[in-house]
Amino acid sequence: MPGIYVFPGGRVDRSDYAEAEAFSIRQDVLAKLKRHCPPRRAHALIWAAIRETWEETGLLIGQPGDIDEANRSPLHTAYAQQGLSPWTEGLDYIARAITPARNPIRFNTRFFLVNGSHAPGKLKHSSELEDIGWRRVSEAISDLDLMNVTRFALTEAMTLWSEGLPTNPERPVARLTTRLQTKLITLE
């Protein structure tokens, strides 16, 4: 979708299941994800978010430390070169968007939030994104051409960030679905 601003994203690859086994995720995040997927898939979703962010932006979601098997994959090597280890426990599961069954292209997307101070690195352009950069939230919402799902996830992220909600496995996860051109926002 040329000219439209979106978050980095993609799909879970087979390798994400194996990669995710080595890292833990917060129990509240696991509880929220387990409402609609098995634990193994929940871990793979977190790893896929980390991998896709790095592949599309060059940013590593990490913390100082060492990563095992530094040559296992290009992502592992990138962490090792920066003296970082993946910070899987830093991601919070904040929203989900599901396209209707009648759509020819289906999405069942999860959105995660992480403190940007744990995403070091230099932004790099990739073939998947036309214009990459940091934007103020106010600018993104008012000035950029956003998909409705991007606006939804950004608004949810800012609401949660500004409220400083504590980790809570019972917290509802916002969900966006569309039916007959009407946006329905439901809480899982």
Backbone as ProteinMPNN parsed JSONL, in Angstrom:
{"seq_chain_A": "MPGIYVFPGGRVDRSDYAEAEAFSIRQDVLAKLKRHCPPRRAHALIWAAIRETWEETGLLIGQPGDIDEANRSPLHTAYAQQGLSPWTEGLDYIARAITPARNPIRFNTRFFLVNGSHAPGKLKHSSELEDIGWRRVSEAISDLDLMNVTRFALTEAMTLWSEGLPTNPERPVARLTTRLQTKLITLE", "coords_chain_A": {"N_chain_A": [[0.843, -1.175, 0.0], [1.327, 1.668, -1.182], [2.537, 4.781, 0.067], [1.126, 4.734, 2.428], [1.252, 4.766, 5.943], [2.487, 2.423, 8.22], [3.001, 0.059, 10.925], [6.047, -1.815, 11.512], [5.901, -5.207, 10.487], [4.75, -8.596, 10.019], [4.688, -12.093, 9.36], [4.497, -15.111, 11.341], [7.23, -17.193, 11.141], [8.307, -20.561, 10.456], [10.746, -21.039, 11.754], [10.593, -19.305, 13.9], [9.302, -20.547, 16.009], [11.191, -22.372, 17.077], [13.262, -20.599, 17.737], [12.076, -19.024, 19.707], [11.867, -20.624, 21.931], [14.048, -20.389, 23.617], [13.715, -18.11, 25.104], [12.009, -16.224, 27.62], [8.677, -14.965, 28.262], [6.706, -12.344, 29.648], [4.469, -13.27, 32.256], [1.888, -12.131, 32.403], [1.527, -11.277, 29.788], [1.691, -13.686, 28.409], [-0.601, -14.93, 29.47], [-2.626, -13.294, 28.391], [-2.244, -13.704, 25.621], [-2.709, -16.445, 25.478], [-5.427, -16.647, 25.548], [-6.393, -16.953, 23.025], [-4.618, -18.516, 21.611], [-2.275, -21.273, 21.577], [0.359, -21.784, 24.091], [2.928, -22.228, 22.89], [2.641, -21.036, 20.372], [2.192, -18.428, 21.241], [4.716, -17.692, 22.259], [6.161, -17.827, 19.862], [4.944, -15.752, 18.444], [5.848, -13.483, 19.836], [8.616, -13.679, 19.328], [8.568, -13.437, 16.545], [7.675, -10.797, 16.278], [9.879, -9.407, 17.278], [11.865, -10.224, 15.453], [10.783, -9.363, 12.938], [10.693, -6.598, 13.38], [13.434, -5.999, 13.503], [14.258, -6.906, 10.917], [12.861, -5.158, 9.204], [13.44, -2.592, 10.106], [15.956, -2.386, 11.283], [16.256, -2.074, 13.971], [16.96, -3.377, 17.185], [15.256, -5.096, 19.598], [16.212, -5.088, 22.684], [18.442, -5.747, 25.46], [21.356, -4.981, 27.427], [23.706, -7.612, 27.202], [24.553, -11.084, 26.6], [24.031, -13.229, 23.803], [23.123, -16.541, 23.235], [24.56, -18.898, 20.978], [25.555, -17.173, 18.833], [25.991, -17.198, 16.087], [23.812, -18.409, 14.993], [21.719, -17.332, 13.466], [21.159, -14.545, 11.194], [19.933, -12.562, 12.763], [20.623, -13.291, 15.405], [23.383, -12.892, 15.187], [23.435, -10.114, 14.76], [22.513, -9.212, 17.272], [24.644, -10.157, 18.891], [26.791, -8.659, 17.863], [26.13, -6.138, 18.749], [26.305, -6.42, 21.46], [24.071, -7.206, 22.86], [21.138, -8.83, 24.233], [18.078, -10.431, 23.314], [15.109, -8.775, 24.39], [12.652, -10.118, 25.319], [10.842, -10.118, 27.375], [10.1, -7.53, 27.6], [8.092, -6.808, 25.91], [4.673, -5.933, 25.52], [1.459, -7.201, 25.056], [-0.954, -5.637, 23.269], [-3.097, -5.222, 21.456], [-5.368, -6.546, 18.949], [-6.173, -7.329, 15.598], [-8.554, -8.38, 13.291], [-9.44, -9.499, 10.134], [-12.535, -9.703, 8.306], [-14.151, -12.839, 7.436], [-15.035, -12.848, 4.812], [-13.243, -11.364, 3.345], [-10.803, -11.381, 0.749], [-8.07, -11.344, 1.299], [-6.727, -12.234, 4.255], [-6.158, -11.229, 7.636], [-4.857, -11.753, 10.86], [-3.879, -10.149, 13.212], [-1.542, -9.314, 15.722], [-0.639, -6.818, 18.066], [2.142, -5.352, 19.604], [3.696, -3.61, 22.32], [6.573, -1.796, 23.212], [9.049, -0.255, 25.238], [10.716, 2.344, 23.735], [13.355, 2.916, 24.382], [14.525, 0.522, 24.618], [15.021, -0.336, 22.116], [17.461, -0.148, 20.512], [19.773, 0.957, 17.985], [20.433, 1.76, 14.547], [18.176, 3.224, 12.366], [17.305, 1.606, 9.373], [16.754, 1.503, 5.894], [14.516, -0.632, 4.168], [13.439, -2.993, 1.689], [10.791, -3.265, 2.113], [9.569, -1.079, 3.256], [8.734, 2.272, 2.477], [9.278, 4.821, 3.585], [10.978, 5.415, 6.378], [11.142, 6.153, 9.802], [11.367, 7.933, 12.935], [8.507, 9.256, 14.458], [6.567, 11.809, 15.992], [3.802, 11.049, 18.075], [1.571, 12.71, 17.937], [1.996, 13.92, 15.458], [1.899, 11.69, 13.756], [-0.768, 10.828, 14.052], [-2.232, 13.101, 13.271], [-1.095, 14.067, 10.849], [-0.154, 12.076, 9.075], [-0.859, 9.621, 6.545], [-2.63, 7.105, 7.567], [-3.473, 3.645, 7.897], [-6.666, 2.434, 8.986], [-6.407, 0.429, 10.911], [-3.806, 0.801, 11.817], [-4.001, 3.323, 12.983], [-5.837, 2.68, 15.004], [-4.297, 0.807, 16.571], [-2.151, 2.442, 17.316], [-3.444, 4.443, 18.784], [-4.469, 2.878, 20.882], [-2.049, 1.971, 21.988], [-0.947, 4.414, 22.893], [-2.853, 5.184, 24.756], [-2.609, 3.148, 26.7], [0.09, 3.506, 27.35], [0.133, 6.146, 28.368], [-1.544, 5.91, 30.567], [-0.102, 4.257, 32.125], [-0.566, 1.593, 32.878], [-0.447, -1.134, 35.131], [1.167, -4.367, 34.911], [-1.094, -6.826, 34.065], [-2.752, -9.747, 33.909], [-5.436, -10.032, 33.466], [-6.297, -7.863, 32.112], [-8.271, -6.543, 29.549], [-7.793, -7.092, 26.039], [-7.711, -4.946, 23.411], [-9.654, -5.271, 20.452], [-9.956, -5.097, 16.981], [-12.332, -5.356, 14.532], [-13.976, -5.576, 11.373], [-17.142, -5.067, 9.94], [-19.341, -4.975, 7.362], [-18.439, -2.403, 6.562], [-18.391, -1.067, 8.963], [-16.739, -0.126, 11.812], [-15.978, -2.127, 14.503], [-15.096, -2.186, 17.789], [-13.952, -4.363, 20.075], [-13.484, -5.876, 23.279], [-11.356, -8.378, 24.319]], "CA_chain_A": [[0.0, 0.0, 0.0], [2.23, 2.805, -1.288], [2.163, 6.047, 0.671], [0.4, 4.531, 3.682], [2.157, 4.499, 7.053], [2.123, 1.256, 9.029], [4.045, -0.441, 11.804], [6.724, -2.998, 10.981], [5.131, -6.405, 10.791], [4.88, -9.737, 9.126], [4.054, -13.314, 9.839], [5.317, -16.053, 12.088], [7.922, -18.184, 10.327], [8.546, -21.825, 11.158], [11.926, -20.928, 12.622], [10.272, -18.514, 15.09], [8.942, -21.462, 17.096], [12.424, -22.872, 17.681], [14.0, -19.472, 18.313], [11.373, -18.499, 20.877], [11.983, -21.537, 23.072], [15.157, -19.99, 24.486], [13.429, -16.853, 25.787], [10.749, -16.191, 28.363], [7.841, -13.773, 28.113], [6.016, -12.023, 30.9], [3.317, -14.128, 32.511], [0.647, -11.446, 32.068], [1.442, -11.273, 28.325], [1.369, -15.064, 28.041], [-2.007, -15.172, 29.815], [-3.487, -12.604, 27.413], [-2.121, -14.377, 24.331], [-3.277, -17.798, 25.581], [-6.888, -16.601, 25.386], [-6.759, -17.338, 21.657], [-3.601, -19.338, 20.944], [-1.505, -22.089, 22.525], [1.573, -21.132, 24.592], [4.031, -22.304, 21.921], [2.365, -20.0, 19.378], [2.377, -17.14, 21.912], [6.15, -17.422, 22.256], [6.566, -17.581, 18.469], [4.456, -14.421, 18.078], [6.768, -12.51, 20.422], [9.874, -13.718, 18.576], [8.312, -12.901, 15.204], [7.627, -9.337, 16.404], [11.267, -8.949, 17.422], [12.561, -10.474, 14.178], [10.255, -8.481, 11.892], [11.137, -5.234, 13.68], [14.828, -5.893, 13.069], [14.368, -7.048, 9.467], [12.291, -4.024, 8.484], [13.9, -1.288, 10.58], [17.317, -2.415, 11.796], [16.241, -1.896, 15.423], [16.985, -4.594, 17.988], [14.59, -4.986, 20.893], [17.171, -5.802, 23.507], [19.045, -5.212, 26.672], [22.754, -5.412, 27.457], [23.907, -9.013, 27.549], [25.053, -11.981, 25.572], [23.06, -14.118, 23.19], [23.673, -17.858, 22.932], [24.621, -19.281, 19.563], [25.596, -15.899, 18.116], [25.998, -17.406, 14.635], [22.654, -19.237, 14.634], [20.949, -16.653, 12.42], [21.592, -13.149, 11.065], [19.429, -11.79, 13.897], [21.5, -13.605, 16.531], [24.658, -12.226, 14.928], [23.229, -8.674, 14.994], [22.494, -9.017, 18.727], [25.994, -10.373, 19.407], [27.636, -7.536, 17.453], [25.761, -4.962, 19.542], [26.436, -6.725, 22.887], [22.711, -7.236, 23.398], [20.334, -10.042, 24.173], [16.676, -10.041, 23.069], [14.339, -8.424, 25.579], [11.31, -10.635, 25.059], [9.957, -9.792, 28.497], [9.75, -6.12, 27.533], [6.948, -6.583, 25.03], [3.328, -6.088, 26.067], [0.445, -7.483, 24.043], [-1.914, -4.559, 23.506], [-4.27, -5.178, 20.573], [-5.491, -7.562, 17.908], [-7.053, -6.932, 14.497], [-8.941, -9.548, 12.502], [-10.263, -9.156, 8.981], [-13.696, -10.581, 8.166], [-13.976, -14.067, 6.646], [-15.355, -12.612, 3.398], [-12.133, -10.686, 2.675], [-9.918, -12.305, 0.031], [-6.792, -11.36, 2.012], [-7.071, -12.274, 5.676], [-5.152, -10.915, 8.635], [-5.141, -11.953, 12.27], [-2.674, -9.444, 13.61], [-1.362, -8.911, 17.118], [0.197, -5.634, 18.219], [2.916, -5.344, 20.836], [4.252, -2.322, 22.711], [7.824, -1.882, 23.954], [9.681, 1.031, 25.49], [11.66, 2.623, 22.658], [14.741, 2.931, 24.853], [15.009, -0.851, 24.474], [15.076, -0.638, 20.675], [18.607, 0.6, 19.981], [20.234, 0.677, 16.637], [20.236, 2.823, 13.576], [17.131, 2.883, 11.403], [17.787, 1.311, 8.019], [15.688, 1.321, 4.914], [14.398, -1.98, 3.63], [12.596, -3.026, 0.491], [9.384, -3.378, 2.506], [9.039, 0.202, 3.718], [9.161, 3.399, 1.641], [9.749, 5.942, 4.389], [11.111, 4.915, 7.74], [11.648, 7.162, 10.714], [10.648, 8.161, 14.183], [7.527, 10.343, 14.363], [5.787, 12.115, 17.196], [2.471, 10.457, 17.981], [0.64, 13.742, 17.476], [2.213, 14.073, 14.019], [1.415, 10.492, 13.072], [-2.238, 10.795, 14.056], [-2.847, 14.228, 12.565], [-0.514, 14.444, 9.568], [0.228, 10.973, 8.199], [-1.918, 8.785, 5.982], [-2.569, 5.843, 8.304], [-4.566, 2.671, 7.784], [-7.49, 2.508, 10.197], [-5.873, -0.499, 11.905], [-2.613, 1.43, 12.384], [-4.501, 4.378, 13.873], [-6.421, 1.964, 16.143], [-3.241, 0.265, 17.42], [-1.394, 3.562, 17.854], [-4.272, 5.062, 19.82], [-4.477, 1.953, 22.026], [-0.716, 2.015, 22.594], [-0.767, 5.666, 23.625], [-3.741, 5.143, 25.925], [-1.979, 2.288, 27.706], [1.346, 4.121, 27.763], [-0.13, 7.331, 29.196], [-2.173, 5.493, 31.822], [0.882, 3.522, 32.905], [-1.242, 0.452, 33.479], [0.441, -2.189, 35.603], [0.99, -5.664, 34.263], [-2.327, -7.428, 34.555], [-3.177, -10.773, 32.963], [-6.882, -9.929, 33.244], [-6.604, -6.671, 31.309], [-8.795, -6.859, 28.21], [-6.987, -6.713, 24.884], [-8.581, -4.328, 22.41], [-9.703, -6.01, 19.19], [-10.62, -4.392, 15.895], [-12.864, -6.15, 13.425], [-14.854, -4.756, 10.545], [-18.293, -5.75, 9.359], [-20.166, -4.089, 6.538], [-17.832, -1.081, 6.603], [-18.548, -0.454, 10.278], [-15.694, -0.567, 12.732], [-16.393, -2.576, 15.824], [-13.981, -2.41, 18.684], [-14.387, -5.203, 21.168], [-12.445, -6.235, 24.213], [-11.298, -9.812, 24.566]], "C_chain_A": [[0.891, 1.242, 0.0], [1.665, 4.062, -0.63], [1.413, 5.934, 1.988], [1.404, 4.163, 4.771], [1.602, 3.367, 7.908], [3.267, 0.949, 9.987], [4.808, -1.551, 11.094], [5.903, -4.227, 11.341], [5.359, -7.487, 9.775], [4.198, -10.939, 9.724], [5.04, -14.149, 10.633], [5.908, -17.051, 11.103], [8.103, -19.457, 11.144], [9.685, -21.721, 12.15], [11.625, -20.142, 13.899], [9.896, -19.399, 16.275], [10.19, -21.949, 17.825], [13.193, -21.755, 18.374], [13.385, -19.037, 19.637], [11.539, -19.365, 22.114], [13.04, -21.096, 24.068], [14.843, -18.767, 25.341], [12.076, -16.905, 26.488], [9.968, -14.926, 27.993], [7.115, -13.559, 29.428], [4.758, -12.876, 31.041], [1.991, -13.449, 32.178], [0.442, -11.422, 30.553], [1.067, -12.667, 27.838], [-0.098, -15.366, 28.33], [-2.949, -14.517, 28.804], [-3.433, -13.291, 26.05], [-2.782, -15.753, 24.35], [-4.803, -17.806, 25.484], [-7.307, -17.063, 24.003], [-5.65, -18.053, 20.903], [-2.841, -20.144, 21.991], [-0.212, -21.4, 22.95], [2.731, -21.143, 23.594], [3.87, -21.23, 20.847], [2.581, -18.612, 19.979], [3.853, -16.748, 21.915], [6.638, -17.092, 20.85], [6.112, -16.202, 18.006], [5.398, -13.331, 18.602], [8.073, -12.486, 19.621], [9.691, -13.141, 17.176], [8.259, -11.373, 15.241], [9.036, -8.754, 16.508], [12.008, -9.08, 16.098], [12.102, -9.511, 13.095], [10.673, -7.03, 12.13], [12.569, -5.037, 13.211], [14.952, -5.962, 11.55], [13.918, -5.801, 8.723], [12.866, -2.673, 8.893], [15.36, -1.24, 10.996], [17.389, -2.264, 13.303], [16.183, -3.244, 16.125], [16.266, -4.334, 19.299], [15.437, -5.79, 21.859], [17.583, -5.06, 24.744], [20.501, -5.668, 26.685], [22.866, -6.869, 27.897], [24.411, -9.804, 26.369], [23.903, -12.837, 25.044], [23.763, -15.442, 22.886], [23.651, -18.094, 21.426], [24.581, -18.053, 18.644], [25.583, -16.049, 16.6], [24.792, -18.204, 14.149], [21.843, -18.646, 13.487], [21.503, -15.243, 12.274], [21.114, -12.28, 12.234], [20.285, -12.044, 15.132], [22.84, -12.882, 16.386], [24.544, -10.724, 15.185], [23.196, -8.374, 16.49], [23.906, -9.128, 19.301], [26.9, -9.187, 19.073], [27.352, -6.281, 18.271], [25.914, -5.188, 21.049], [25.095, -6.756, 23.588], [22.157, -8.657, 23.416], [18.888, -9.598, 23.963], [15.944, -9.786, 24.383], [12.887, -8.828, 25.351], [10.337, -10.273, 26.171], [9.549, -8.322, 28.502], [8.521, -5.828, 26.69], [5.634, -6.813, 25.764], [2.366, -6.292, 24.901], [-0.709, -6.513, 24.264], [-3.159, -4.607, 22.636], [-4.195, -6.295, 19.541], [-6.465, -7.034, 16.855], [-7.297, -8.155, 13.617], [-9.81, -9.088, 11.342], [-11.423, -10.143, 8.88], [-13.422, -11.763, 7.233], [-14.224, -13.823, 5.156], [-14.22, -11.93, 2.637], [-11.239, -11.695, 1.962], [-8.529, -12.406, 0.664], [-7.113, -11.227, 3.49], [-5.881, -11.911, 6.545], [-5.696, -11.224, 10.012], [-3.893, -11.442, 12.97], [-2.684, -9.119, 15.094], [-0.412, -7.727, 17.144], [0.849, -5.666, 19.595], [3.495, -3.961, 21.06], [5.536, -2.577, 23.495], [8.359, -0.466, 24.151], [10.77, 1.236, 24.443], [13.104, 2.685, 23.105], [15.362, 1.54, 24.785], [14.984, -1.296, 23.016], [16.233, 0.149, 20.055], [18.953, 0.168, 18.565], [19.954, 1.87, 15.751], [19.176, 2.37, 12.589], [17.746, 2.645, 10.033], [16.584, 1.124, 7.109], [15.705, -0.115, 4.431], [13.494, -1.916, 2.404], [11.113, -3.045, 0.84], [8.754, -2.052, 2.9], [9.602, 1.338, 2.867], [9.837, 4.501, 2.437], [9.791, 5.476, 5.83], [11.679, 6.015, 8.616], [10.821, 7.235, 11.973], [9.716, 9.352, 13.975], [6.906, 10.582, 15.735], [4.393, 11.523, 17.001], [1.482, 11.48, 17.448], [0.773, 13.959, 15.969], [1.639, 12.874, 13.271], [-0.103, 10.506, 12.961], [-2.829, 11.914, 13.216], [-2.355, 14.426, 11.132], [-0.22, 13.304, 8.598], [-0.987, 10.199, 7.708], [-1.781, 7.397, 6.594], [-3.733, 4.941, 7.924], [-5.378, 2.75, 9.07], [-6.953, 1.584, 11.287], [-4.618, 0.067, 12.563], [-3.022, 2.521, 13.365], [-5.078, 3.76, 15.155], [-5.329, 1.486, 17.104], [-2.419, 1.381, 18.057], [-2.161, 4.248, 18.977], [-4.322, 4.185, 21.072], [-3.131, 1.971, 22.744], [-0.533, 3.276, 23.433], [-1.669, 5.737, 24.853], [-3.09, 4.33, 27.035], [-0.698, 2.915, 28.24], [1.089, 5.293, 28.709], [-0.762, 6.972, 30.532], [-1.213, 4.721, 32.706], [0.293, 2.311, 33.586], [-0.24, -0.606, 33.931], [0.198, -3.485, 34.816], [-0.202, -6.359, 34.895], [-2.796, -8.472, 33.546], [-4.664, -10.722, 32.646], [-7.256, -8.74, 32.371], [-7.137, -7.089, 29.948], [-7.843, -6.363, 27.125], [-7.952, -6.169, 23.834], [-8.51, -5.128, 21.112], [-10.503, -5.201, 18.181], [-11.069, -5.407, 14.855], [-13.734, -5.218, 12.604], [-15.959, -5.631, 9.991], [-19.115, -4.716, 8.613], [-19.731, -2.632, 6.657], [-18.05, -0.348, 7.92], [-17.468, -1.0, 11.181], [-16.328, -0.957, 14.058], [-15.141, -2.779, 16.647], [-14.526, -3.188, 19.85], [-13.207, -5.485, 22.078], [-12.513, -7.724, 24.445], [-11.239, -10.066, 26.04]], "O_chain_A": [[1.178, 1.804, 1.057], [0.478, 4.366, -0.751], [1.096, 6.953, 2.602], [2.298, 3.347, 4.55], [0.425, 3.349, 8.269], [4.359, 1.507, 9.873], [4.278, -2.167, 10.17], [5.277, -4.268, 12.401], [6.078, -7.304, 8.792], [3.248, -10.816, 10.497], [6.25, -13.922, 10.6], [5.186, -17.676, 10.327], [8.057, -19.43, 12.374], [9.604, -22.252, 13.258], [12.339, -20.298, 14.89], [10.147, -19.034, 17.423], [10.237, -21.939, 19.055], [13.715, -21.944, 19.472], [14.105, -18.716, 20.582], [11.369, -18.882, 23.234], [12.931, -21.404, 25.255], [15.632, -18.419, 26.22], [11.132, -17.538, 26.016], [10.527, -13.955, 27.482], [6.937, -14.487, 30.216], [4.073, -13.161, 30.059], [1.061, -14.112, 31.718], [-0.689, -11.535, 30.081], [0.222, -12.813, 26.954], [-0.768, -15.995, 27.511], [-3.95, -15.113, 28.407], [-4.463, -13.445, 25.394], [-3.353, -16.18, 23.346], [-5.405, -18.871, 25.353], [-8.437, -17.514, 23.812], [-5.724, -18.189, 19.681], [-2.77, -19.748, 23.155], [0.271, -20.517, 22.241], [3.444, -20.147, 23.476], [4.845, -20.588, 20.455], [3.095, -17.718, 19.307], [4.197, -15.607, 21.609], [7.441, -16.177, 20.669], [6.826, -15.546, 17.248], [5.703, -12.374, 17.891], [8.577, -11.417, 19.276], [10.565, -12.432, 16.678], [8.752, -10.721, 14.321], [9.34, -7.73, 15.896], [12.698, -8.154, 15.672], [12.925, -8.908, 12.407], [10.974, -6.311, 11.178], [12.887, -4.022, 12.59], [15.674, -5.162, 10.954], [14.524, -5.423, 7.72], [12.794, -1.712, 8.128], [15.946, -0.16, 11.056], [18.481, -2.319, 13.869], [15.448, -4.14, 15.712], [16.645, -3.425, 20.037], [15.393, -7.021, 21.861], [17.154, -3.943, 25.031], [20.844, -6.646, 26.02], [22.205, -7.3, 28.843], [24.662, -9.268, 25.289], [22.939, -13.124, 25.753], [24.869, -15.454, 22.345], [22.815, -17.546, 20.708], [23.696, -17.918, 17.799], [25.201, -15.115, 15.895], [24.764, -18.63, 12.994], [21.338, -19.378, 12.636], [22.245, -14.784, 13.142], [21.82, -11.36, 12.647], [20.636, -11.099, 15.838], [23.362, -12.328, 17.353], [25.451, -10.124, 15.763], [23.786, -7.39, 16.934], [24.319, -8.292, 20.105], [27.691, -8.759, 19.913], [28.241, -5.452, 18.463], [25.685, -4.271, 21.837], [24.982, -6.384, 24.756], [22.637, -9.549, 22.717], [18.511, -8.505, 24.387], [16.143, -10.502, 25.365], [12.008, -7.978, 25.209], [9.138, -10.137, 25.929], [8.732, -7.913, 29.328], [7.971, -4.728, 26.747], [5.497, -7.766, 26.532], [2.468, -5.616, 23.878], [-1.367, -6.548, 25.303], [-4.195, -4.078, 23.038], [-3.147, -6.893, 19.294], [-7.453, -6.376, 17.181], [-6.364, -8.87, 13.25], [-10.795, -8.376, 11.537], [-11.308, -11.287, 9.319], [-12.565, -11.687, 6.352], [-13.666, -14.535, 4.322], [-14.231, -11.918, 1.406], [-10.947, -12.756, 2.513], [-7.884, -13.45, 0.57], [-7.697, -10.234, 3.925], [-4.739, -12.243, 6.228], [-6.869, -10.98, 10.294], [-2.975, -12.202, 13.278], [-3.702, -8.703, 15.649], [0.513, -7.646, 16.335], [0.21, -5.962, 20.604], [3.754, -3.225, 20.108], [5.584, -3.468, 24.343], [8.139, 0.41, 23.316], [11.649, 0.388, 24.286], [14.004, 2.521, 22.281], [16.581, 1.393, 24.882], [14.932, -2.49, 22.723], [16.024, 0.999, 19.19], [18.478, -0.844, 18.051], [19.325, 2.848, 16.156], [19.257, 1.272, 12.038], [18.61, 3.403, 9.592], [15.533, 0.641, 7.531], [16.761, -0.734, 4.3], [12.866, -0.893, 2.132], [10.268, -2.862, -0.036], [7.531, -1.917, 2.88], [10.797, 1.367, 2.57], [10.852, 5.051, 2.01], [8.757, 5.178, 6.427], [12.597, 6.728, 8.21], [9.728, 6.675, 12.063], [10.112, 10.35, 13.374], [6.746, 9.656, 16.529], [3.872, 11.501, 15.886], [0.646, 11.158, 16.603], [-0.227, 14.161, 15.281], [0.962, 13.041, 12.257], [-0.657, 10.227, 11.898], [-3.823, 11.705, 12.52], [-3.11, 14.901, 10.284], [-0.053, 13.55, 7.404], [-2.015, 10.138, 8.384], [-0.925, 6.61, 6.189], [-4.839, 5.413, 7.661], [-4.843, 3.093, 10.124], [-7.034, 1.919, 12.469], [-4.389, -0.166, 13.75], [-2.455, 2.629, 14.452], [-4.835, 4.259, 16.254], [-5.414, 1.726, 18.308], [-2.031, 1.274, 19.221], [-1.581, 4.594, 20.007], [-4.227, 4.689, 22.191], [-3.082, 1.985, 23.974], [-0.024, 3.215, 24.552], [-1.278, 6.294, 25.878], [-3.027, 4.775, 28.181], [-0.43, 2.864, 29.441], [1.755, 5.418, 29.736], [-0.537, 7.66, 31.527], [-1.466, 4.545, 33.898], [0.611, 2.026, 34.741], [0.699, -0.933, 33.206], [-0.827, -3.659, 34.157], [-0.299, -6.462, 36.117], [-3.197, -8.118, 32.437], [-5.106, -11.309, 31.659], [-8.403, -8.621, 31.938], [-6.518, -7.905, 29.265], [-7.177, -5.341, 27.284], [-8.89, -6.851, 23.423], [-7.443, -5.601, 20.72], [-11.58, -4.688, 18.484], [-10.276, -6.211, 14.366], [-14.177, -4.181, 13.097], [-15.737, -6.785, 9.623], [-19.53, -3.704, 9.179], [-20.561, -1.739, 6.831], [-17.906, 0.873, 7.978], [-17.306, -2.215, 11.298], [-17.108, -0.207, 14.645], [-14.222, -3.481, 16.223], [-15.447, -2.742, 20.535], [-12.054, -5.341, 21.671], [-13.575, -8.275, 24.732], [-11.185, -11.22, 26.465]]}, "name": "protein", "num_of_chains": 1, "seq": "MPGIYVFPGGRVDRSDYAEAEAFSIRQDVLAKLKRHCPPRRAHALIWAAIRETWEETGLLIGQPGDIDEANRSPLHTAYAQQGLSPWTEGLDYIARAITPARNPIRFNTRFFLVNGSHAPGKLKHSSELEDIGWRRVSEAISDLDLMNVTRFALTEAMTLWSEGLPTNPERPVARLTTRLQTKLITLE"}
